[in-house]
């Protein structure tokens, strides 16, 4: 039964991924995500239901439009596949629970942020601002749930001030960086950091920031080494923060407890 439920959430994730592709393509262009109906970007032909089956339509059509033969972006396939895999994993980890619904929302949200920033180099206000309100509501609701703690590290998370502090710390930390960098960091990252803080709370927001910075540094060094000498282009930070936030939401307490235990061990306390 558990395997069947996970498979159902994989299928659900495929459908979510198909919708996310619409958001990723249309929101940066200020287009409605409802109208017009799905159509080929090249020839404008409206797509039939058989053209919109997640994953399978792409494979059946061999990555080309049925009507004009234009190649379909592989991004559509991989976003759907990733969404299905993530939803299946979240179902396996959380089961049918309130946490599962919240985590699927965050996975969908940060997928859109990841892809739009990666493709366009922007973090959309129309995505971040509503998400801030939803993240605050979800965090307040999660206050009523028992949060994982360990014998090594405990933090008073059962209050709204903790949620607000997370948002404030994330926003202010990146605000200072944006001012100090004089354009090296975009203001979209500042607002995204505030959203991350509302979603994770304090001190988990620090875990997300450190993970995002570390991941960005590693990938940045690899990309700079691979590029031709003298060729420079900005690397968006939103994708790294998005991945780091999901990791923090799922494993943040484990990471923080491991880090604290490691430091205490070196200090001879444990």
C-alpha positions as CSV (number, residue, x, y, z in Angstrom):
1,X,0.0,0.0,0.0
2,X,2.9,2.4,0.8
3,X,4.5,1.8,-2.5
4,X,1.2,2.4,-4.3
5,X,0.7,5.7,-2.4
6,X,4.2,6.8,-3.3
7,X,3.5,6.0,-7.0
8,X,0.3,8.1,-6.8
9,X,2.3,11.0,-5.5
10,X,4.8,10.5,-8.3
11,X,1.9,10.9,-10.8
12,X,0.6,13.9,-8.8
13,X,4.1,15.4,-9.0
14,X,4.2,15.0,-12.7
15,X,1.0,17.0,-13.0
16,X,2.3,19.6,-10.7
17,X,5.5,19.8,-12.8
18,X,3.4,20.4,-15.9
19,X,1.7,23.3,-14.2
20,X,5.0,24.7,-13.0
21,X,6.3,24.7,-16.5
22,X,3.5,27.0,-17.4
23,X,4.3,29.3,-14.5
24,X,8.1,29.3,-15.4
25,X,7.4,30.2,-19.0
26,X,4.6,32.7,-18.6
27,X,5.2,34.6,-15.3
28,X,8.4,36.3,-16.4
29,X,6.5,37.5,-19.5
30,X,3.6,38.9,-17.4
31,X,1.2,36.5,-19.1
32,X,-1.7,34.7,-17.5
33,X,-1.1,31.2,-16.4
34,X,-4.7,30.3,-17.3
35,X,-5.4,31.9,-20.7
36,X,-4.6,31.2,-23.4
37,X,-4.7,27.4,-23.2
38,X,-1.5,25.5,-23.7
39,X,-0.1,25.9,-27.2
40,X,3.1,25.5,-29.2
41,X,5.3,28.5,-28.9
42,X,6.5,28.1,-32.4
43,X,3.4,27.6,-34.5
44,X,0.7,28.7,-32.0
45,X,-1.4,25.5,-32.4
46,X,-3.5,24.7,-29.4
47,X,-2.3,21.5,-27.8
48,X,-4.7,18.6,-27.4
49,X,-5.0,16.5,-24.3
50,X,-2.9,13.8,-25.7
51,X,-0.1,16.3,-26.2
52,X,-0.1,17.3,-22.5
53,X,0.4,14.0,-20.7
54,X,3.4,14.7,-18.5
55,X,6.6,12.9,-19.5
56,X,4.9,10.5,-21.8
57,X,3.8,13.0,-24.5
58,X,7.4,14.3,-24.7
59,X,8.7,10.8,-25.1
60,X,6.0,9.7,-27.6
61,X,6.5,12.8,-29.7
62,X,10.3,12.4,-29.5
63,X,10.6,15.9,-28.1
64,X,9.0,17.6,-31.1
65,X,5.7,19.5,-31.7
66,X,3.1,17.2,-33.3
67,X,2.0,20.0,-35.6
68,X,5.1,21.8,-36.8
69,X,7.9,19.6,-35.8
70,X,9.8,22.2,-33.8
71,X,11.9,20.8,-31.0
72,X,10.3,21.1,-27.5
73,X,12.6,22.3,-24.7
74,X,14.0,19.5,-22.7
75,X,13.4,21.7,-19.6
76,X,9.7,20.7,-19.7
77,X,10.6,17.1,-19.4
78,X,13.1,17.4,-16.6
79,X,10.9,19.8,-14.6
80,X,8.1,17.3,-14.7
81,X,10.4,14.4,-13.9
82,X,12.0,16.2,-11.0
83,X,8.6,17.3,-9.6
84,X,7.4,13.7,-9.7
85,X,10.5,12.4,-8.0
86,X,10.4,15.0,-5.3
87,X,6.7,14.4,-4.5
88,X,7.3,10.7,-4.3
89,X,10.3,11.2,-2.0
90,X,8.3,13.6,0.2
91,X,5.4,11.1,0.4
92,X,7.9,8.4,1.5
93,X,9.4,10.7,4.1
94,X,6.4,12.3,5.6
95,X,3.5,10.0,4.8
96,X,0.0,11.5,4.7
97,X,0.5,14.4,7.0
98,X,0.2,18.2,7.2
99,X,4.0,18.4,6.7
100,X,3.6,16.6,3.4
101,X,1.3,19.3,2.0
102,X,3.5,22.1,3.2
103,X,6.6,20.5,1.8
104,X,5.0,19.9,-1.6
105,X,4.1,23.6,-1.7
106,X,7.6,24.7,-0.9
107,X,9.1,22.2,-3.4
108,X,6.8,23.7,-6.1
109,X,7.6,27.3,-5.1
110,X,11.3,26.9,-5.1
111,X,11.2,25.0,-8.4
112,X,9.7,28.1,-10.0
113,X,12.2,30.4,-8.3
114,X,15.1,28.1,-9.2
115,X,14.1,27.9,-12.9
116,X,13.1,31.5,-13.5
117,X,16.3,32.9,-11.9
118,X,18.4,30.3,-13.7
119,X,16.9,31.2,-17.1
120,X,16.1,34.9,-16.7
121,X,18.3,36.1,-13.9
122,X,15.3,37.5,-12.0
123,X,13.4,36.7,-8.8
124,X,9.8,37.7,-9.4
125,X,8.0,39.9,-6.8
126,X,4.7,38.4,-8.0
127,X,6.0,35.0,-6.7
128,X,8.0,36.1,-3.6
129,X,5.4,38.4,-2.0
130,X,2.4,36.0,-2.0
131,X,4.8,33.2,-0.9
132,X,5.9,35.3,2.1
133,X,2.4,35.5,3.3
134,X,1.8,31.8,2.8
135,X,5.1,30.9,4.4
136,X,4.3,32.9,7.5
137,X,0.9,31.2,7.8
138,X,2.3,27.8,7.3
139,X,5.1,28.5,9.9
140,X,2.5,29.7,12.4
141,X,0.4,26.5,11.8
142,X,3.5,24.3,12.2
143,X,4.1,25.9,15.6
144,X,1.3,23.6,16.8
145,X,3.3,20.5,15.6
146,X,6.0,18.8,17.5
147,X,9.3,19.8,16.0
148,X,12.3,17.5,15.9
149,X,14.9,18.2,18.6
150,X,17.9,16.4,20.0
151,X,19.7,16.1,23.3
152,X,22.5,18.3,22.0
153,X,20.7,21.3,20.7
154,X,17.4,22.9,21.6
155,X,15.9,26.2,20.5
156,X,12.6,27.9,21.5
157,X,10.7,27.5,18.2
158,X,7.2,27.4,19.5
159,X,6.4,31.1,19.0
160,X,5.6,33.6,16.2
161,X,8.6,35.7,17.2
162,X,10.9,32.9,16.0
163,X,9.3,33.0,12.6
164,X,9.5,36.8,12.3
165,X,13.1,36.7,13.5
166,X,14.0,34.2,10.8
167,X,12.5,36.5,8.1
168,X,14.2,39.5,9.6
169,X,17.6,37.9,9.9
170,X,17.4,36.6,6.3
171,X,16.3,39.9,4.9
172,X,18.8,42.1,6.9
173,X,21.7,39.8,6.2
174,X,21.2,40.0,2.5
175,X,20.3,43.7,2.6
176,X,23.7,44.4,4.0
177,X,25.4,42.2,1.4
178,X,23.5,43.9,-1.4
179,X,24.5,47.4,-0.2
180,X,28.1,46.4,0.4
181,X,28.4,44.6,-3.0
182,X,27.1,47.8,-4.9
183,X,25.1,45.8,-7.4
184,X,26.9,42.5,-7.1
185,X,23.9,41.0,-5.4
186,X,20.4,41.7,-6.7
187,X,17.5,43.0,-4.5
188,X,15.5,39.9,-5.5
189,X,17.9,37.8,-3.5
190,X,17.3,40.1,-0.5
191,X,13.5,39.5,-0.7
192,X,14.1,35.8,-1.3
193,X,16.2,35.6,1.8
194,X,13.3,37.1,3.8
195,X,11.0,34.5,2.4
196,X,13.5,31.7,3.3
197,X,13.6,33.0,6.9
198,X,9.8,33.0,7.2
199,X,9.8,29.4,5.9
200,X,12.6,28.0,8.1
201,X,12.5,30.3,11.1
202,X,15.5,31.0,13.3
203,X,18.2,29.6,13.5
204,X,17.4,27.4,10.5
205,X,17.6,30.4,8.2
206,X,21.4,30.5,9.0
207,X,21.7,26.9,7.9
208,X,20.0,27.7,4.6
209,X,22.2,30.7,4.0
210,X,25.4,28.9,4.8
211,X,24.4,25.9,2.6
212,X,23.4,28.2,-0.2
213,X,26.7,30.1,0.0
214,X,28.7,27.0,0.1
215,X,26.9,25.4,-2.8
216,X,27.2,28.6,-4.8
217,X,30.9,28.9,-4.2
218,X,31.6,25.3,-5.3
219,X,29.5,25.6,-8.5
220,X,30.9,29.1,-9.1
221,X,34.5,27.9,-9.0
222,X,33.8,24.9,-11.2
223,X,32.0,27.1,-13.8
224,X,34.8,29.7,-13.8
225,X,37.4,27.1,-14.3
226,X,35.4,25.6,-17.2
227,X,34.8,28.9,-19.0
228,X,37.2,30.4,-21.4
229,X,39.7,32.8,-19.9
230,X,38.4,36.4,-19.7
231,X,34.8,35.4,-20.3
232,X,32.6,36.5,-17.4
233,X,28.9,36.4,-16.8
234,X,26.9,36.7,-13.5
235,X,25.9,33.5,-11.8
236,X,22.3,33.7,-10.3
237,X,22.2,33.0,-6.5
238,X,18.5,32.1,-6.4
239,X,18.9,28.5,-7.5
240,X,21.5,27.8,-4.8
241,X,19.3,29.4,-2.1
242,X,16.3,27.4,-3.4
243,X,18.1,24.0,-3.2
244,X,19.6,25.0,0.2
245,X,16.2,25.9,1.6
246,X,14.7,22.6,0.6
247,X,17.6,20.7,2.2
248,X,17.2,22.8,5.3
249,X,13.4,22.3,5.5
250,X,14.0,18.5,5.3
251,X,17.3,17.9,7.1
252,X,18.1,21.3,8.8
253,X,17.9,20.1,12.4
254,X,20.0,17.1,11.6
255,X,22.7,19.3,10.0
256,X,22.6,21.9,12.8
257,X,22.8,19.2,15.5
258,X,25.7,17.5,13.7
259,X,27.5,20.8,13.5
260,X,26.9,21.7,17.1
261,X,27.9,18.3,18.3
262,X,31.1,18.4,16.2
263,X,32.1,21.8,17.6
264,X,31.3,20.7,21.2
265,X,33.4,17.6,20.6
266,X,36.4,19.7,19.5
267,X,35.9,21.8,22.6
268,X,35.9,18.8,24.9
269,X,32.3,19.3,26.0
270,X,30.9,16.1,24.5
